Amino acid sequence: MGEKIKILLTEPLIEPVDRVGLDMLRSIGEITQAQNSTEECLVKDAADVDAIVVRLAKITSKIIKNAPKLKVIARTGVGVDNIDVESATENGVYVVNLPAMNADSVAEHVFCFLLALAKNLTRFDFEVAKGNWKIRDALLARNHELLGKTLGIVGFGSIGARVASRAKVFGMKIVYFDIVKGVNEAAQKVGALFVDLKTLLKDSDFVTVHVPLTEETRHMFGEEEFRLMKNTAYFVNTSRGSIVDQKALLKALEEGYLAGAALDVYETEPPAVDDPIVRPGVILKTPHVAGFTKESRERMIVTLAEDVLRVFRGESPVNLVNRKSLGRA
């Protein structure tokens, strides 16, 4: 590969979990760490780099245009809404991501949420710690089995399919909505029924969302959608925060036309400490970690490093987002 390349990390990678992937990157290049993830800083830090490895930072057109040597932007996740893919394409820069690498981790996290909501786990933990044993009777009417309940899956890609396979084991009825119509073998395998979105919302006891963030899906779930759901139903989002109108979600919970919700993602990350969305006891919350397990992370960084290496060997990356636009077969 000749002269060693320069690789910029917009956020630190994690030792020792990322060690194998880091060693692969170090074998071809010099790794530097951005001072911070602001656009102003990244414009300066990326000025002479050949590759950018990014997790959550925004890679804007300005950053890309001011990095004349840049050949590849590698995203340590599935979504690329934080990368100006159009600008990258215009400037001949590969954009690679990691589809399905953390799908099992996310699916397991969804079921943590489903079980915690159905069984009131956090509420019971809090009350027992206070000595309130009578809470077991007080919450009986809201303590549920998953068996026989209807799970509505919005977006039936790799993650949605894995959630469905787990739901089948729990004896749940599965309905799904996806913009991709036609035969879905994964859905057929678990007996999932395709329905329109309104029907899904009306019929489901639990709704879980697995769609990318686009202009079409931004605030896909607002007051109208939440009012369609049963007042005994629960809503789970582990995809992207801006798919949900958070004010509408809070209103639905406060006014009682939704029983509960769990979020791993937020419109602003991290949310401000005084943001109503993070008030204790309102919503079950985790800090964007659904796909963030030791096992998935090891797979992801190695796979990402392999694709970066392919670029500098003159090969086409396996997980190339802008393949068609760049004219790569």
C-alpha positions, 0 to 999 in steps of 0.5 A: 500500500506504499506510504502509511495513510492517516486515519482520523477517529472522531471519537475514541475507540475502546480498548481492549474491545476494539484492539484487534480492529485497531491493530488492523488499522495501525498496520496500514496507517497512523491513527489520530484522535480528533480534539473534539467532534465539532465541525470547526475542529473536524475541518482542521483535524481532517485536512490531511487524512486519508480515512475517517472513522466516525461513530456519532459525530456529524461529517458535513460537506464542509469537512469533506470538501476540506479533506482533499486526500480523503478516500473513505468515511467508515461509520461504526454502525448502521445508520449514515444520517450523520454523514453527508453521503451526497457530498462524499459521493460528489467528492469520490469518497467511499462511505461504508457502514456496518449493516446487521453487525449488531442486529442480534444485540439490538433485538435482545435489547428490544426484548429487555425493554418489552419484558421490563415494560410488561413486568414493571421491572424498574417500578418494582425494583424502586418500590421494593427498595423503599420497603413497599411490598404492597406494590405487587398488588397495586400493579397487578392489573398492569403486570402482563405476559407476552404470551398471546400479545400482538407485537407490531414491528415497523421496519422488517429488515435484519433487526426487525426479523431478529426481533420477530424470531424472538417474539415467536419463541415467546408466543406472540402474534406478529404483525409488521409494516415495511415500505418494501412490499412483496414476499418477505421470507423472514416474515413468512418463516415466523408467521408475521402478517403484513399490515398497513401502519394504521392497522398495526398501531390499532391492533398491537399491544407493543410497537417496536420501530426499526427504520432508518432516519430519512426525511420521510421517516422524521417524526413518523410517530407523532400525536396522530399515530400515538392516538391510534394505539391502544391505551394499554399499549407500549411503544419502543424505539431503538432506531433513531430519536428523530423518528419520534416526536418526543413532545407528542410521546410525552403528551400521550403518556401524560394524558394516558392514551399510551401505557408506557414507552422505552427509548434507547435513542433521542432527538438530541443526544445526549439529551439535556438533564432538564429535558422532560424526556429523561424525567425519572419514572416517565419513560424507560431509558437507556443511553443509545446502547442497544447495539453496543455489546462486547460481542457486536463491537468486536465484530463491527470494528474488525469488519470496518477495518477490513473494509478500510483496508480494502479501499487502500488495496484498491478493492471495493468495500463490502459494505459500501453505502454509495456503491451505485453513485460511485460506479462500483460494481 
